[in-house]
Amino acid sequence: MNSPDKIWTAGLVIIGDEILSGRTHDKNIAQVASWLQVQGIRLAEVRVVADDEDRIVEAVNALRADNDYLFTTGGIGPTHDDITVDAVAKALGVEVIIHPEARALLERYYADKGGLNEGRLRMARVPDGAQLIPNRMSGAPGIRRGNVILMAGVPHITAGMLDALTGKLEGGAPLLSETIGCWSAESEVAHLLREVEEAHENCQIGSYPFFRDGKVGANFVIRSTSEEDLKSCVDTLTDGLATNGYDFTPGGI
């Protein structure tokens, strides 16, 4: 049950030597913060830590104690330095197991890519008791155990995992949504979607392309905790689609 009086908060641990060295510029802080805001949850603290188990354990335990949710990005891939799962399991006091559903997902994904080897199987490892977060972009799922959520570090994969979690977390206000369908390639209107979303900071627009009856199209799902902001965002998007010559269908296609 959502409570509008409670201020829900989340902590975020960004994991990776490449972030601290400057080789990779983090894009996930802004992405996670804006997504959380739409869920009615405030990002209260962010820590960036190296690929060091003790440092990760320390950060995870500190931030999960102070917040309703703890998110991590990075360190759940197939290589030896991807140690987030081990560190989080240690922080939670549980064992690491091979999740059977994750293993099956990876076996299917890699069936035509050389099969499941030792490195790829590492991406099926989870803290015992965890659930999986769907990942449409690649075979490896995200991981959720209670209020601790482990996601990939690659921003577009992180975005897909966040999308799969949309509306699934208890937050400060119920999430409202409207769907607009459009017979257009997603790429043709990507700039419009971005501009409209940027102009409505309390709204999030999810884009779901499809191929039907020999044509490409997409459904755009606008979400917000504010009915007024939602209506404004929908009106701006439909006006923009019409101005650019795209037919749209309220309620989706």
Helices and strands as residue ranges (DSSP letters): E 8-15, H 17-21, H 28-39, E 41-49, H 53-66, E 69-73, H 84-92, E 96-98, H 100-109, H 118-121, G 122-124, E 125-127, E 131-133, E 142-145, E 148-151, H 155-165, E 176-182, G 186-188, H 190-199, E 203-212, E 215-224, H 227-243, E 248-250
